[in-house]
Amino acid sequence: MRRRSVAGGDLDMLSAEQTVVPVVPAPPPLQTEFTFQLPRGYVDENGQVHHDGSMRLATARDELAPLIDVRVKQNPAYLSVVLLSLVVTRLGTITTIRTETIERLFASDLAFLQDLYRRINAEGHTLAEVTCPACETTFDVDLAGGRLGES
């Protein structure tokens, strides 16, 4: 390593073998699973209501598999039922989600899951911009978070 004098001090020079590697922060880890709270809740065969659940990111296979399903071929609207049954990984204590499970959801919960699916797979987040009707303040709400009134 060579040294050279610069106006009142010595400056260390890097040798040809040494390389300066900039420190680049690591990207945040990829979130592949999202928890949610259903607006109404799934009612199982025993009458127990399940509000919380989780959904994973969809894969290309998840998007393609329903297209060969006979029920989807007969009724294209059934596509979202089959697709959600593949990506919803838990509803309360239920960990085996079938098309029959999704079929038994209340319409508002089905619409909620369809919107959540679109947000996490197309937009990459669960935030929605809303405006207060009283004061017209705009703010973000995490759709996957707790129910109204909870923090």
C-alpha positions as CSV (number, residue, x, y, z in Angstrom):
1,M,0.0,0.0,0.0
2,R,1.3,3.4,-0.9
3,R,0.9,6.6,1.2
4,R,0.9,10.1,-0.1
5,S,0.9,13.4,1.8
6,V,-2.0,15.7,1.3
7,A,-2.1,19.2,2.8
8,G,-1.3,18.5,6.4
9,G,-1.9,14.8,6.6
10,D,-1.3,11.4,5.1
11,L,-3.9,9.7,2.9
12,D,-3.9,6.0,2.7
13,M,-4.2,4.8,-0.9
14,L,-5.7,1.4,-1.7
15,S,-3.5,-1.1,-3.4
16,A,-4.6,-2.5,-6.7
17,E,-5.7,-5.7,-5.0
18,Q,-8.1,-4.0,-2.7
19,T,-11.6,-3.1,-3.9
20,V,-14.1,-0.9,-2.3
21,V,-17.5,-2.6,-2.1
22,P,-20.4,-0.3,-1.4
23,V,-22.7,-1.4,1.3
24,V,-26.1,-2.0,-0.2
25,P,-29.0,-2.7,2.3
26,A,-30.6,-6.0,1.8
27,P,-34.1,-5.9,0.3
28,P,-37.0,-6.6,2.7
29,P,-38.0,-10.2,2.8
30,L,-40.7,-11.3,0.4
31,Q,-44.0,-11.6,2.2
32,T,-45.8,-14.7,0.8
33,E,-48.5,-15.1,3.4
34,F,-51.1,-12.5,4.5
35,T,-53.4,-12.7,7.5
36,F,-56.9,-11.3,7.4
37,Q,-60.1,-10.8,9.4
38,L,-63.3,-11.7,7.6
39,P,-66.0,-9.0,7.8
40,R,-68.7,-11.5,8.9
41,G,-66.9,-14.8,9.5
42,Y,-67.1,-18.4,8.2
43,V,-69.6,-20.6,10.0
44,D,-68.5,-24.2,10.1
45,E,-70.6,-27.3,10.4
46,N,-70.7,-27.0,14.2
47,G,-71.9,-23.4,14.1
48,Q,-68.5,-22.0,15.2
49,V,-67.6,-18.7,13.6
50,H,-64.1,-18.2,12.2
51,H,-63.0,-14.6,11.6
52,D,-59.2,-14.8,11.1
53,G,-57.4,-16.5,8.3
54,S,-54.5,-16.4,6.0
55,M,-53.9,-16.3,2.3
56,R,-50.7,-17.0,0.4
57,L,-49.5,-15.4,-2.8
58,A,-50.8,-17.2,-5.9
59,T,-48.5,-19.1,-8.3
60,A,-48.8,-19.4,-12.0
61,R,-50.1,-22.9,-11.4
62,D,-52.8,-21.6,-9.1
63,E,-54.0,-19.2,-11.8
64,L,-54.0,-21.9,-14.5
65,A,-55.3,-25.0,-12.7
66,P,-58.9,-23.7,-12.4
67,L,-59.1,-23.2,-16.2
68,I,-59.3,-27.0,-16.7
69,D,-61.8,-27.5,-13.9
70,V,-65.1,-28.7,-15.3
71,R,-67.1,-26.5,-12.9
72,V,-65.3,-23.4,-14.2
73,K,-65.8,-24.5,-17.8
74,Q,-69.5,-24.8,-17.2
75,N,-69.7,-21.6,-15.1
76,P,-66.8,-19.1,-15.5
77,A,-68.0,-17.2,-12.3
78,Y,-66.9,-20.3,-10.4
79,L,-63.2,-19.5,-11.2
80,S,-62.8,-17.3,-8.1
81,V,-64.2,-20.1,-5.8
82,V,-61.7,-22.6,-7.1
83,L,-58.8,-20.1,-7.0
84,L,-59.5,-19.0,-3.5
85,S,-59.7,-22.6,-2.3
86,L,-56.1,-22.9,-3.5
87,V,-54.6,-19.8,-1.9
88,V,-56.6,-19.5,1.4
89,T,-54.5,-21.5,3.8
90,R,-56.5,-21.1,7.0
91,L,-59.9,-20.0,8.2
92,G,-59.8,-19.9,12.0
93,T,-58.8,-23.4,13.1
94,I,-59.6,-24.9,9.6
95,T,-56.4,-25.6,7.6
96,T,-57.9,-27.7,4.8
97,I,-59.7,-25.3,2.6
98,R,-61.9,-26.9,-0.1
99,T,-64.2,-25.3,-2.8
100,E,-67.1,-26.3,-0.5
101,T,-65.6,-24.1,2.2
102,I,-65.4,-21.1,0.0
103,E,-68.9,-21.8,-1.3
104,R,-70.3,-21.5,2.2
105,L,-68.8,-18.1,2.8
106,F,-71.2,-15.1,3.1
107,A,-71.2,-13.0,0.0
108,S,-69.5,-10.1,1.8
109,D,-66.7,-12.4,2.9
110,L,-66.3,-13.8,-0.6
111,A,-66.1,-10.3,-2.0
112,F,-63.6,-9.3,0.7
113,L,-61.3,-12.3,-0.2
114,Q,-61.6,-11.6,-3.9
115,D,-60.4,-8.0,-3.3
116,L,-57.7,-9.2,-0.9
117,Y,-56.5,-11.7,-3.6
118,R,-56.4,-8.9,-6.2
119,R,-54.5,-6.5,-3.9
120,I,-51.8,-8.9,-2.8
121,N,-51.2,-10.6,-6.2
122,A,-51.6,-7.6,-8.5
123,E,-50.6,-4.6,-6.3
124,G,-48.4,-6.4,-3.7
125,H,-50.0,-4.9,-0.6
126,T,-53.2,-4.9,1.4
127,L,-53.6,-1.2,1.8
128,A,-56.6,0.8,0.5
129,E,-56.9,4.6,0.3
130,V,-60.1,5.8,2.0
131,T,-61.6,9.2,2.6
132,C,-63.5,10.2,5.8
133,P,-67.0,11.3,4.8
134,A,-67.2,13.8,7.6
135,C,-63.8,15.6,7.4
136,E,-62.7,14.5,3.9
137,T,-59.3,13.4,5.2
138,T,-57.6,10.8,3.1
139,F,-55.7,7.9,4.8
140,D,-54.7,4.3,4.2
141,V,-56.4,1.4,5.8
142,D,-54.9,-2.1,6.0
143,L,-57.7,-4.4,4.7
144,A,-56.0,-7.5,6.1
145,G,-55.8,-6.0,9.6
146,G,-58.2,-6.0,12.5
147,R,-61.9,-5.3,12.4
148,L,-63.3,-1.8,12.7
149,G,-62.6,-0.2,16.0
150,E,-59.6,-2.3,16.7
151,S,-56.1,-1.1,16.6
